[in-house]
Amino acid sequence: MFLTALVIRRQGAIVRSFERAGATGSASARTAAELGLKPDMAWYQLVGRAVLRCPGAGRYYLDRPSWLRLRKRRRITGLWLAAVIVLLIVLWLWLRVKAA
């Protein structure tokens, strides 16, 4: 879970680099070196999820709608996980009270 949090944080930093550079379309695509970035696991996950798109020549740009969809999906997953955890705690407490 800790590693996941680090990757998500790193992905946010990568996205911010693209936003600062204005690399949000194929015409403004940049290489990782131009942005001062080194492709790593977080980078390749963004490429695999079509958040970073490559129009050619090793240049990439940020697909903002894809990034927003990914963030929304992560928030929904987090909310579901929190709801399940709360439900399990309530069930555990109810069973403890009932057994006493």
Kinemage of the C-alpha trace (Angstrom):
@kinemage 1
@onewidth
@group {chain A} dominant
@subgroup {mainchain}
@vectorlist {calphas} color= white
{ca met a 1} P 0.000 0.000 0.000
{ca phe a 2} L 2.899 2.322 0.787
{ca leu a 3} L 4.430 1.638 -2.632
{ca thr a 4} L 1.099 2.408 -4.298
{ca ala a 5} L 0.929 5.755 -2.499
{ca leu a 6} L 4.454 6.597 -3.675
{ca val a 7} L 3.624 5.712 -7.282
{ca ile a 8} L 0.434 7.813 -7.191
{ca arg a 9} L 2.380 10.744 -5.749
{ca arg a 10} L 5.054 10.351 -8.432
{ca gln a 11} L 2.389 10.250 -11.138
{ca gly a 12} L 0.980 13.523 -9.857
{ca ala a 13} L 4.441 15.088 -10.090
{ca ile a 14} L 4.841 13.834 -13.655
{ca val a 15} L 1.449 15.250 -14.651
{ca arg a 16} L 2.299 18.607 -13.062
{ca ser a 17} L 5.521 18.724 -15.102
{ca phe a 18} L 3.542 18.277 -18.306
{ca glu a 19} L 1.006 20.905 -17.235
{ca arg a 20} L 3.729 23.439 -16.371
{ca ala a 21} L 5.381 22.850 -19.748
{ca gly a 22} L 2.056 23.208 -21.538
{ca ala a 23} L 2.502 19.759 -23.112
{ca thr a 24} L -1.198 18.972 -23.364
{ca gly a 25} L -1.550 18.236 -27.073
{ca ser a 26} L 0.355 16.468 -29.823
{ca ala a 27} L 1.706 19.772 -31.174
{ca ser a 28} L 3.238 20.640 -27.794
{ca ala a 29} L 4.536 17.150 -26.946
{ca arg a 30} L 7.904 16.968 -25.178
{ca thr a 31} L 10.481 14.305 -24.424
{ca ala a 32} L 11.093 13.173 -20.867
{ca ala a 33} L 14.546 14.774 -21.019
{ca glu a 34} L 13.069 18.138 -22.029
{ca leu a 35} L 10.890 18.016 -18.934
{ca gly a 36} L 13.740 16.903 -16.696
{ca leu a 37} L 12.046 13.553 -16.073
{ca lys a 38} L 13.338 10.011 -16.082
{ca pro a 39} L 10.798 7.417 -17.224
{ca asp a 40} L 10.100 5.004 -14.375
{ca met a 41} L 7.308 2.685 -13.246
{ca ala a 42} L 4.944 5.607 -12.586
{ca trp a 43} L 5.656 7.017 -16.062
{ca tyr a 44} L 4.996 3.711 -17.806
{ca gln a 45} L 1.768 3.214 -15.874
{ca leu a 46} L 0.569 6.607 -17.117
{ca val a 47} L 1.527 5.631 -20.675
{ca gly a 48} L -0.311 2.315 -20.279
{ca arg a 49} L -3.438 4.116 -19.069
{ca ala a 50} L -3.257 6.582 -21.998
{ca val a 51} L -2.689 9.526 -19.665
{ca leu a 52} L 0.608 10.197 -21.424
{ca arg a 53} L 0.343 9.796 -25.176
{ca cys a 54} L 3.156 9.497 -27.679
{ca pro a 55} L 2.556 11.073 -31.101
{ca gly a 56} L 6.025 9.914 -32.195
{ca ala a 57} L 9.750 10.507 -31.876
{ca gly a 58} L 9.748 9.760 -28.130
{ca arg a 59} L 7.698 12.866 -27.401
{ca tyr a 60} L 4.728 12.688 -25.029
{ca tyr a 61} L 1.851 14.900 -24.048
{ca leu a 62} L -0.688 14.847 -21.237
{ca asp a 63} L -4.191 13.691 -22.115
{ca arg a 64} L -5.984 15.663 -19.414
{ca pro a 65} L -9.403 13.944 -19.778
{ca ser a 66} L -7.723 10.548 -19.279
{ca trp a 67} L -5.933 11.881 -16.188
{ca leu a 68} L -9.189 13.203 -14.740
{ca arg a 69} L -10.928 9.851 -15.397
{ca leu a 70} L -8.089 7.987 -13.675
{ca arg a 71} L -8.285 10.286 -10.635
{ca lys a 72} L -12.062 9.891 -10.449
{ca arg a 73} L -11.780 6.102 -10.643
{ca arg a 74} L -9.181 6.133 -7.849
{ca arg a 75} L -11.421 8.289 -5.640
{ca ile a 76} L -14.387 5.978 -6.180
{ca thr a 77} L -12.263 2.924 -5.410
{ca gly a 78} L -10.984 4.602 -2.245
{ca leu a 79} L -14.502 5.454 -1.119
{ca trp a 80} L -15.679 1.882 -1.684
{ca leu a 81} L -12.706 0.538 0.249
{ca ala a 82} L -13.396 2.915 3.136
{ca ala a 83} L -17.078 1.902 3.149
{ca val a 84} L -16.184 -1.791 3.301
{ca ile a 85} L -13.743 -1.180 6.160
{ca val a 86} L -16.354 0.795 8.127
{ca leu a 87} L -18.919 -1.932 7.489
{ca leu a 88} L -16.522 -4.619 8.746
{ca ile a 89} L -15.752 -2.613 11.895
{ca val a 90} L -19.455 -2.087 12.607
{ca leu a 91} L -20.120 -5.804 12.067
{ca trp a 92} L -17.249 -6.757 14.359
{ca leu a 93} L -18.468 -4.398 17.091
{ca trp a 94} L -22.041 -5.677 16.735
{ca leu a 95} L -20.877 -9.288 17.069
{ca arg a 96} L -18.795 -8.401 20.157
{ca val a 97} L -21.757 -6.700 21.843
{ca lys a 98} L -24.077 -9.555 20.926
{ca ala a 99} L -21.677 -12.172 22.326
{ca ala a 100} L -21.297 -10.325 25.668
